[in-house]
Amino acid sequence: MISRRSFLAKSSLMLAGAGVATKAFSNSVFQSANKFPVVISTWNHGMAANEAAWEILAKGGHSLDAVDAGVRVPEGDPNVITVGKGGIPDASGKVTLDACIMDEKGRAGSVSYLQHIVHPVSVARLVMEKTPHVMLSGKGALEFALDNGFEKEKLLTKARKKEWKKWKKDNKEFTNNINIENVTEDNHDTIGMLALDEDGRISGACTTSGMGYKMPGRVGDSPIIGAGLFVDGQVGGATATGSGELVMKTLGSFLVVELMRSGMSPDRACEEAVRRIAKKIPDYQSHQIGYIALNTKGEYGSFCIQPGFNYAVKTAEQTELIEAEAWLKTL
Ligand code: SD4
């Protein structure tokens, strides 16, 4: 692996040789000298996930390994009721997982409607690394995981089963209005993570059990490249949490990255993507969407619809949970 110093030296030579530098490349090389490594991720559970990612980043490791290791923390924690083991099931009582991963080279892998496997993000990574495809789904994804050494586990915990039985008994209507404080009982917090390593390589991962009590077969934005997550090695990355349908209809993470490409800061790009939802989707006020974004200079930002969305940031100097600015507060 090349060291950061040799990367910078090599880059300067390349730029001098070329005579011109593109804006994004010159910024990422020269203005961000001490802003990375950095890792950011959605919600409170991002704090513990960032610590796991940081162990890799601090040793000069690749951001892809960092995001994989990072999001595995909530995936494996049965007390995080929105990701991996211990996730809220669908309406039929099945825990079905969606996840994806992407690196600075634009490589991408994804799984959707995956059952019985605690770490869908690592299966998504294998799809990326071992197959000519981007996404495997359902039974095929499970077979692929088992063929590659993953083991079947029970994902539905006793606590989630009890709640699901009560939900069924109460004959409650399904609502996809998630993450709204005091309105929705089953707040549902996907983890999306973005990391920029010592050598300036950016990667991202996104993993979830999806909306609680969703329709059987429903897949959200989290495994959709461009919706729940997008990374461009020259520009930056973005990831989303909240009502996946709104993110899918506006291809939110891709939009955020493209807005950063056109020169917007991560904060502004996230705000603009939320504004797009507000413009296009009539009932957006009864949903939550939170975007976070990180550019290749190591600058990060976020924006959401409803107050109450936060994200975790970790750098050499900083370990912090930040409250995102909310669109509804600006009206
Ligand atoms: C989904 N976007 O399945 C996910 C859920 C989520 O915070 O992010 N919740 O639609």
Residues whose N, C-alpha, C, O or C-beta is under 5 A from the ligand:
A	BS01	SD4	H188 D189 T190 T208 G210 M211 G220 D221 S222 A240 T241 G242 S243 G244 E245
